[in-house]
Amino acid sequence: MKVKRILSSKAVKLLFLLLTSMLIASASAAVYYSLTMEPKVTISQASVQFAQGSDWSKVAGSIGTNNTWCSLSLKAYPNATLTYEQPLNISNTAGTSKNIKLRHVSISPDSGDASVSNFTFVKFVLLDASGNAVSGGSFNYTTSGDTWNLPSSMSYKTIPATTEWTVWIETKAAAGATKDIVASIVIAVDVQE
């Protein structure tokens, strides 16, 4: 009887080890699995770019090396609308039309800062090649006291192939605005490829 008991406990242990090994082997097989991806990235020129407008000298702007970045120095006068008719252009150099939109990225000073109340609005309008406002192509930053009212998200607008659109800009400061207050705005021009 003792022999039977020893054999049966050894058999149970062996069976347990065998089942455990099979479980580990099947789990291991499911874990080690891979796919291969080999992307190649080619550097090319952006088809939609910034270009200087006829009012470029009035905004003391600069355009980056690849025409995909620019800065503008705008003014706002107290209680008077200042208009920049053609400070900056957006140029589609491709042989096909492209969809573009303006998108808010950031603005400072932040809402809640007392200096925000010095501004009334800063407005950006897309004009087509004929000088007409693109429907839904307006992007307006306004204020309510010391709070910025950020522009609504613009839907994509189709700029035809080899065409240049203008960015018309208007600014206005509050009637009692303090001199030398600065608002820094970052806007992205999103392009659908």
PyRosetta script that sets phi, psi and omega in degrees:
from pyrosetta import init, pose_from_sequence

init()
pose = pose_from_sequence("MKVKRILSSKAVKLLFLLLTSMLIASASAAVYYSLTMEPKVTISQASVQFAQGSDWSKVAGSIGTNNTWCSLSLKAYPNATLTYEQPLNISNTAGTSKNIKLRHVSISPDSGDASVSNFTFVKFVLLDASGNAVSGGSFNYTTSGDTWNLPSSMSYKTIPATTEWTVWIETKAAAGATKDIVASIVIAVDVQE")
pose.set_psi(1, -37.9)
pose.set_omega(1, 178.5)
pose.set_phi(2, -63.7)
pose.set_psi(2, -34.7)
pose.set_omega(2, -179.9)
pose.set_phi(3, -67.0)
pose.set_psi(3, -43.5)
pose.set_omega(3, 178.5)
pose.set_phi(4, -61.3)
pose.set_psi(4, -40.7)
pose.set_omega(4, -178.8)
pose.set_phi(5, -65.6)
pose.set_psi(5, -42.1)
pose.set_omega(5, 179.6)
pose.set_phi(6, -64.9)
pose.set_psi(6, -45.5)
pose.set_omega(6, -179.3)
pose.set_phi(7, -63.6)
pose.set_psi(7, -42.4)
pose.set_omega(7, -178.4)
pose.set_phi(8, -69.0)
pose.set_psi(8, -36.9)
pose.set_omega(8, 176.8)
pose.set_phi(9, -69.3)
pose.set_psi(9, -34.2)
pose.set_omega(9, 175.7)
pose.set_phi(10, -67.7)
pose.set_psi(10, -39.4)
pose.set_omega(10, 179.4)
pose.set_phi(11, -65.3)
pose.set_psi(11, -39.6)
pose.set_omega(11, 179.0)
pose.set_phi(12, -65.7)
pose.set_psi(12, -42.9)
pose.set_omega(12, 178.6)
pose.set_phi(13, -63.7)
pose.set_psi(13, -41.7)
pose.set_omega(13, 179.8)
pose.set_phi(14, -64.8)
pose.set_psi(14, -44.8)
pose.set_omega(14, 178.1)
pose.set_phi(15, -61.3)
pose.set_psi(15, -42.4)
pose.set_omega(15, 177.3)
pose.set_phi(16, -60.9)
pose.set_psi(16, -45.3)
pose.set_omega(16, 178.2)
pose.set_phi(17, -63.0)
pose.set_psi(17, -41.6)
pose.set_omega(17, 180.0)
pose.set_phi(18, -63.5)
pose.set_psi(18, -45.2)
pose.set_omega(18, 178.6)
pose.set_phi(19, -64.9)
pose.set_psi(19, -41.8)
pose.set_omega(19, 178.1)
pose.set_phi(20, -61.8)
pose.set_psi(20, -42.9)
pose.set_omega(20, 178.9)
pose.set_phi(21, -62.0)
pose.set_psi(21, -42.0)
pose.set_omega(21, 179.6)
pose.set_phi(22, -66.0)
pose.set_psi(22, -39.4)
pose.set_omega(22, 177.7)
pose.set_phi(23, -63.7)
pose.set_psi(23, -44.4)
pose.set_omega(23, 178.6)
pose.set_phi(24, -64.2)
pose.set_psi(24, -42.6)
pose.set_omega(24, -178.8)
pose.set_phi(25, -64.3)
pose.set_psi(25, -42.0)
pose.set_omega(25, -179.5)
pose.set_phi(26, -70.1)
pose.set_psi(26, -37.0)
pose.set_omega(26, 177.4)
pose.set_phi(27, -67.1)
pose.set_psi(27, -40.9)
pose.set_omega(27, 179.8)
pose.set_phi(28, -64.6)
pose.set_psi(28, -38.2)
pose.set_omega(28, -179.2)
pose.set_phi(29, -65.6)
pose.set_psi(29, -33.5)
pose.set_omega(29, -179.1)
pose.set_phi(30, -77.0)
pose.set_psi(30, -24.0)
pose.set_omega(30, -177.0)
pose.set_phi(31, -81.3)
pose.set_psi(31, -39.4)
pose.set_omega(31, -175.8)
pose.set_phi(32, -91.1)
pose.set_psi(32, 94.3)
pose.set_omega(32, -174.1)
pose.set_phi(33, -147.4)
pose.set_psi(33, 133.8)
pose.set_omega(33, -179.1)
pose.set_phi(34, -144.5)
pose.set_psi(34, 153.4)
pose.set_omega(34, 172.7)
pose.set_phi(35, -118.9)
pose.set_psi(35, 156.8)
pose.set_omega(35, -179.8)
pose.set_phi(36, -117.0)
pose.set_psi(36, 134.5)
pose.set_omega(36, 176.8)
pose.set_phi(37, -131.4)
pose.set_psi(37, 133.6)
pose.set_omega(37, -178.7)
pose.set_phi(38, -128.3)
pose.set_psi(38, 78.3)
pose.set_omega(38, 179.5)
pose.set_phi(39, -74.5)
pose.set_psi(39, 148.7)
pose.set_omega(39, 172.8)
pose.set_phi(40, -121.9)
pose.set_psi(40, 127.0)
pose.set_omega(40, -177.8)
pose.set_phi(41, -111.2)
pose.set_psi(41, 122.8)
pose.set_omega(41, -179.5)
pose.set_phi(42, -107.7)
pose.set_psi(42, 129.2)
pose.set_omega(42, 177.2)
pose.set_phi(43, -76.9)
pose.set_psi(43, 129.7)
pose.set_omega(43, 177.5)
pose.set_phi(44, -141.2)
pose.set_psi(44, 172.7)
pose.set_omega(44, -177.6)
pose.set_phi(45, -85.7)
pose.set_psi(45, 138.8)
pose.set_omega(45, 176.4)
pose.set_phi(46, -65.8)
pose.set_psi(46, 133.8)
pose.set_omega(46, -177.2)
pose.set_phi(47, -79.2)
pose.set_psi(47, -27.2)
pose.set_omega(47, 175.6)
pose.set_phi(48, -103.7)
pose.set_psi(48, 125.6)
pose.set_omega(48, -172.8)
pose.set_phi(49, -139.0)
pose.set_psi(49, 164.2)
pose.set_omega(49, 172.3)
pose.set_phi(50, -85.5)
pose.set_psi(50, 148.1)
pose.set_omega(50, 175.8)
pose.set_phi(51, -141.3)
pose.set_psi(51, 151.0)
pose.set_omega(51, 179.5)
pose.set_phi(52, -68.5)
pose.set_psi(52, 138.4)
pose.set_omega(52, 174.5)
pose.set_phi(53, -94.8)
pose.set_psi(53, 177.6)
pose.set_omega(53, -178.0)
pose.set_phi(54, -68.7)
pose.set_psi(54, -21.1)
pose.set_omega(54, 176.5)
pose.set_phi(55, -95.7)
pose.set_psi(55, 16.6)
pose.set_omega(55, -174.9)
pose.set_phi(56, -54.1)
pose.set_psi(56, -41.9)
pose.set_omega(56, -177.1)
pose.set_phi(57, -65.4)
pose.set_psi(57, -22.3)
pose.set_omega(57, -179.2)
pose.set_phi(58, -80.8)
pose.set_psi(58, -14.0)
pose.set_omega(58, -179.0)
pose.set_phi(59, -107.8)
pose.set_psi(59, 2.5)
pose.set_omega(59, 179.1)
pose.set_phi(60, 44.1)
pose.set_psi(60, 46.6)
pose.set_omega(60, -174.9)
pose.set_phi(61, -85.4)
pose.set_psi(61, 169.7)
pose.set_omega(61, 171.4)
pose.set_phi(62, -141.5)
pose.set_psi(62, 143.5)
pose.set_omega(62, 179.7)
pose.set_phi(63, -116.9)
pose.set_psi(63, 135.0)
pose.set_omega(63, -179.0)
pose.set_phi(64, -65.9)
pose.set_psi(64, 168.0)
pose.set_omega(64, -174.8)
pose.set_phi(65, -50.0)
pose.set_psi(65, -44.4)
pose.set_omega(65, -176.5)
pose.set_phi(66, -100.0)
pose.set_psi(66, 15.9)
pose.set_omega(66, 179.1)
pose.set_phi(67, 59.8)
pose.set_psi(67, 25.9)
pose.set_omega(67, 180.0)
pose.set_phi(68, -110.9)
pose.set_psi(68, 8.5)
pose.set_omega(68, 178.6)
pose.set_phi(69, -148.4)
pose.set_psi(69, 144.1)
pose.set_omega(69, 174.8)
pose.set_phi(70, -152.5)
pose.set_psi(70, 159.2)
pose.set_omega(70, 173.4)
pose.set_phi(71, -130.1)
pose.set_psi(71, 147.6)
pose.set_omega(71, 179.8)
pose.set_phi(72, -131.0)
pose.set_psi(72, 141.9)
pose.set_omega(72, 174.5)
pose.set_phi(73, -110.6)
pose.set_psi(73, 101.1)
pose.set_omega(73, -176.7)
pose.set_phi(74, -101.6)
pose.set_psi(74, 160.1)
pose.set_omega(74, 175.6)
pose.set_phi(75, -117.1)
pose.set_psi(75, 158.1)
pose.set_omega(75, 171.8)
pose.set_phi(76, -134.7)
pose.set_psi(76, 131.2)
pose.set_omega(76, 179.9)
pose.set_phi(77, -101.2)
pose.set_psi(77, 142.6)
pose.set_omega(77, 177.6)
pose.set_phi(78, -61.7)
pose.set_psi(78, 127.9)
pose.set_omega(78, 174.3)
pose.set_phi(79, 57.7)
pose.set_psi(79, 26.3)
pose.set_omega(79, 178.5)
pose.set_phi(80, -146.2)
pose.set_psi(80, 136.4)
pose.set_omega(80, 178.5)
pose.set_phi(81, -83.6)
pose.set_psi(81, 124.4)
pose.set_omega(81, 176.9)
pose.set_phi(82, -103.6)
pose.set_psi(82, 126.4)
pose.set_omega(82, -176.0)
pose.set_phi(83, -114.1)
pose.set_psi(83, 129.3)
pose.set_omega(83, 171.4)
pose.set_phi(84, -107.0)
pose.set_psi(84, 106.2)
pose.set_omega(84, -172.7)
pose.set_phi(85, -73.1)
pose.set_psi(85, -37.2)
pose.set_omega(85, -179.6)
pose.set_phi(86, -149.7)
pose.set_psi(86, 64.7)
pose.set_omega(86, -179.0)
pose.set_phi(87, -78.2)
pose.set_psi(87, -30.1)
pose.set_omega(87, -172.5)
pose.set_phi(88, -147.6)
pose.set_psi(88, 142.5)
pose.set_omega(88, 175.9)
pose.set_phi(89, -118.5)
pose.set_psi(89, 153.4)
pose.set_omega(89, 171.7)
pose.set_phi(90, -113.3)
pose.set_psi(90, 120.6)
pose.set_omega(90, -172.2)
pose.set_phi(91, -112.5)
pose.set_psi(91, 127.1)
pose.set_omega(91, 173.3)
pose.set_phi(92, -97.4)
pose.set_psi(92, 105.4)
pose.set_omega(92, -177.1)
pose.set_phi(93, -90.0)
pose.set_psi(93, -2.3)
pose.set_omega(93, -177.3)
pose.set_phi(94, -78.9)
pose.set_psi(94, 162.2)
pose.set_omega(94, 176.9)
pose.set_phi(95, -83.5)
pose.set_psi(95, 4.2)
pose.set_omega(95, 178.3)
pose.set_phi(96, -130.8)
pose.set_psi(96, 158.1)
pose.set_omega(96, 178.0)
pose.set_phi(97, -70.6)
pose.set_psi(97, 155.3)
pose.set_omega(97, -179.7)
pose.set_phi(98, -131.7)
pose.set_psi(98, 150.7)
pose.set_omega(98, 175.1)
pose.set_phi(99, -99.1)
pose.set_psi(99, 129.0)
pose.set_omega(99, -179.8)
pose.set_phi(100, -131.5)
pose.set_psi(100, 157.5)
pose.set_omega(100, 172.1)
pose.set_phi(101, -154.0)
pose.set_psi(101, 153.5)
pose.set_omega(101, 173.8)
pose.set_phi(102, -89.3)
pose.set_psi(102, 138.5)
pose.set_omega(102, -179.4)
pose.set_phi(103, -134.8)
pose.set_psi(103, 129.7)
pose.set_omega(103, 177.2)
pose.set_phi(104, -66.2)
pose.set_psi(104, 133.7)
pose.set_omega(104, 175.7)
pose.set_phi(105, -111.1)
pose.set_psi(105, -55.9)
pose.set_omega(105, -180.0)
pose.set_phi(106, -159.5)
pose.set_psi(106, 163.0)
pose.set_omega(106, 175.0)
pose.set_phi(107, -149.3)
pose.set_psi(107, 141.0)
pose.set_omega(107, 174.4)
pose.set_phi(108, -140.9)
pose.set_psi(108, 148.2)
pose.set_omega(108, 5.6)
pose.set_phi(109, -68.0)
pose.set_psi(109, 156.7)
pose.set_omega(109, 179.9)
pose.set_phi(110, -68.7)
pose.set_psi(110, 156.8)
pose.set_omega(110, 172.2)
pose.set_phi(111, -55.8)
pose.set_psi(111, 143.0)
pose.set_omega(111, -177.0)
pose.set_phi(112, 100.5)
pose.set_psi(112, -18.6)
pose.set_omega(112, 176.4)
pose.set_phi(113, -80.3)
pose.set_psi(113, 130.3)
pose.set_omega(113, -176.9)
pose.set_phi(114, -58.3)
pose.set_psi(114, -27.8)
pose.set_omega(114, -178.0)
pose.set_phi(115, -69.0)
pose.set_psi(115, -18.0)
pose.set_omega(115, 178.2)
pose.set_phi(116, -60.2)
pose.set_psi(116, -34.4)
pose.set_omega(116, -177.4)
pose.set_phi(117, -66.0)
pose.set_psi(117, -7.1)
pose.set_omega(117, 176.2)
pose.set_phi(118, -75.6)
pose.set_psi(118, -16.2)
pose.set_omega(118, -177.8)
pose.set_phi(119, -104.1)
pose.set_psi(119, 149.8)
pose.set_omega(119, 173.8)
pose.set_phi(120, -105.8)
pose.set_psi(120, -52.3)
pose.set_omega(120, 175.0)
pose.set_phi(121, -160.9)
pose.set_psi(121, 158.4)
pose.set_omega(121, 169.0)
pose.set_phi(122, -135.4)
pose.set_psi(122, 115.6)
pose.set_omega(122, -171.6)
pose.set_phi(123, -120.1)
pose.set_psi(123, 135.1)
pose.set_omega(123, 178.0)
pose.set_phi(124, -119.0)
pose.set_psi(124, 129.2)
pose.set_omega(124, -178.8)
pose.set_phi(125, -129.3)
pose.set_psi(125, 130.6)
pose.set_omega(125, 175.5)
pose.set_phi(126, -83.8)
pose.set_psi(126, 128.6)
pose.set_omega(126, 176.5)
pose.set_phi(127, -113.7)
pose.set_psi(127, 135.9)
pose.set_omega(127, 179.4)
pose.set_phi(128, -73.9)
pose.set_psi(128, -178.5)
pose.set_omega(128, -176.2)
pose.set_phi(129, -62.0)
pose.set_psi(129, -22.1)
pose.set_omega(129, 178.3)
pose.set_phi(130, -88.2)
pose.set_psi(130, -3.9)
pose.set_omega(130, 179.6)
pose.set_phi(131, 89.8)
pose.set_psi(131, 10.2)
pose.set_omega(131, 178.8)
pose.set_phi(132, -93.4)
pose.set_psi(132, 145.0)
pose.set_omega(132, 177.9)
pose.set_phi(133, -64.2)
pose.set_psi(133, 132.5)
pose.set_omega(133, 176.9)
pose.set_phi(134, -73.4)
pose.set_psi(134, 129.7)
pose.set_omega(134, -178.8)
pose.set_phi(135, -56.5)
pose.set_psi(135, 124.9)
pose.set_omega(135, -179.2)
pose.set_phi(136, 73.5)
pose.set_psi(136, 14.3)
pose.set_omega(136, -176.3)
pose.set_phi(137, -100.0)
pose.set_psi(137, 28.4)
pose.set_omega(137, 179.8)
pose.set_phi(138, -105.2)
pose.set_psi(138, 142.1)
pose.set_omega(138, -175.3)
pose.set_phi(139, -137.5)
pose.set_psi(139, 102.4)
pose.set_omega(139, -167.7)
pose.set_phi(140, -120.2)
pose.set_psi(140, 122.7)
pose.set_omega(140, 173.0)
pose.set_phi(141, -96.4)
pose.set_psi(141, 119.1)
pose.set_omega(141, 177.5)
pose.set_phi(142, -121.7)
pose.set_psi(142, 171.4)
pose.set_omega(142, 179.3)
pose.set_phi(143, -127.6)
pose.set_psi(143, 152.2)
pose.set_omega(143, 170.1)
pose.set_phi(144, -130.5)
pose.set_psi(144, 99.6)
pose.set_omega(144, -174.8)
pose.set_phi(145, 64.2)
pose.set_psi(145, -123.7)
pose.set_omega(145, -179.8)
pose.set_phi(146, -102.0)
pose.set_psi(146, 28.8)
pose.set_omega(146, 179.9)
pose.set_phi(147, -120.4)
pose.set_psi(147, 132.7)
pose.set_omega(147, 172.9)
pose.set_phi(148, -79.9)
pose.set_psi(148, 135.5)
pose.set_omega(148, 169.2)
pose.set_phi(149, -99.9)
pose.set_psi(149, 104.6)
pose.set_omega(149, -175.0)
pose.set_phi(150, -74.5)
pose.set_psi(150, 148.0)
pose.set_omega(150, -178.6)
pose.set_phi(151, -66.9)
pose.set_psi(151, 150.6)
pose.set_omega(151, 174.9)
pose.set_phi(152, -68.5)
pose.set_psi(152, 154.7)
pose.set_omega(152, 179.2)
pose.set_phi(153, -63.0)
pose.set_psi(153, 130.6)
pose.set_omega(153, -179.9)
pose.set_phi(154, -84.1)
pose.set_psi(154, 139.7)
pose.set_omega(154, 174.0)
pose.set_phi(155, -81.6)
pose.set_psi(155, 162.5)
pose.set_omega(155, -178.6)
pose.set_phi(156, -65.6)
pose.set_psi(156, 139.6)
pose.set_omega(156, 177.0)
pose.set_phi(157, -117.4)
pose.set_psi(157, 140.2)
pose.set_omega(157, -176.4)
pose.set_phi(158, -92.1)
pose.set_psi(158, 116.2)
pose.set_omega(158, 175.7)
pose.set_phi(159, -97.9)
pose.set_psi(159, 122.3)
pose.set_omega(159, -177.0)
pose.set_phi(160, -62.3)
pose.set_psi(160, 163.9)
pose.set_omega(160, 178.8)
pose.set_phi(161, -58.6)
pose.set_psi(161, 145.4)
pose.set_omega(161, 177.6)
pose.set_phi(162, 44.3)
pose.set_psi(162, 48.4)
pose.set_omega(162, -177.8)
pose.set_phi(163, -126.6)
pose.set_psi(163, 150.3)
pose.set_omega(163, 177.7)
pose.set_phi(164, -120.5)
pose.set_psi(164, 127.6)
pose.set_omega(164, 175.5)
pose.set_phi(165, -106.6)
pose.set_psi(165, 154.5)
pose.set_omega(165, -179.8)
pose.set_phi(166, -102.0)
pose.set_psi(166, 145.7)
pose.set_omega(166, 170.7)
pose.set_phi(167, -104.3)
pose.set_psi(167, 106.6)
pose.set_omega(167, 178.1)
pose.set_phi(168, -85.8)
pose.set_psi(168, 134.4)
pose.set_omega(168, -177.4)
pose.set_phi(169, -128.2)
pose.set_psi(169, 135.7)
pose.set_omega(169, 173.7)
pose.set_phi(170, -126.0)
pose.set_psi(170, 141.1)
pose.set_omega(170, 177.4)
pose.set_phi(171, -132.6)
pose.set_psi(171, 153.9)
pose.set_omega(171, 175.1)
pose.set_phi(172, -155.5)
pose.set_psi(172, 133.0)
pose.set_omega(172, 175.3)
pose.set_phi(173, -101.0)
pose.set_psi(173, 159.6)
pose.set_omega(173, 178.6)
pose.set_phi(174, -64.7)
pose.set_psi(174, 157.3)
pose.set_omega(174, -176.6)
pose.set_phi(175, -54.1)
pose.set_psi(175, -42.0)
pose.set_omega(175, -178.8)
pose.set_phi(176, -104.5)
pose.set_psi(176, 32.0)
pose.set_omega(176, -175.2)
pose.set_phi(177, -60.7)
pose.set_psi(177, 144.5)
pose.set_omega(177, 177.2)
pose.set_phi(178, -84.2)
pose.set_psi(178, 133.5)
pose.set_omega(178, -179.8)
pose.set_phi(179, -63.4)
pose.set_psi(179, 146.8)
pose.set_omega(179, 174.5)
pose.set_phi(180, 71.2)
pose.set_psi(180, 16.5)
pose.set_omega(180, 171.2)
pose.set_phi(181, -78.8)
pose.set_psi(181, 136.1)
pose.set_omega(181, -175.6)
pose.set_phi(182, -119.8)
pose.set_psi(182, 134.3)
pose.set_omega(182, 169.9)
pose.set_phi(183, -111.3)
pose.set_psi(183, 126.5)
pose.set_omega(183, 178.3)
pose.set_phi(184, -106.0)
pose.set_psi(184, 119.9)
pose.set_omega(184, -177.0)
pose.set_phi(185, -116.4)
pose.set_psi(185, 135.7)
pose.set_omega(185, 174.3)
pose.set_phi(186, -118.1)
pose.set_psi(186, 122.4)
pose.set_omega(186, 179.6)
pose.set_phi(187, -124.0)
pose.set_psi(187, 134.5)
pose.set_omega(187, 174.7)
pose.set_phi(188, -97.5)
pose.set_psi(188, 145.1)
pose.set_omega(188, 169.3)
pose.set_phi(189, -106.0)
pose.set_psi(189, 104.2)
pose.set_omega(189, -179.9)
pose.set_phi(190, -82.2)
pose.set_psi(190, 137.0)
pose.set_omega(190, -178.8)
pose.set_phi(191, -124.4)
pose.set_psi(191, 126.4)
pose.set_omega(191, 174.0)
pose.set_phi(192, -88.2)
pose.set_psi(192, 123.7)
pose.set_omega(192, 179.7)
pose.set_phi(193, -83.6)
pose.dump_pdb("model.pdb")
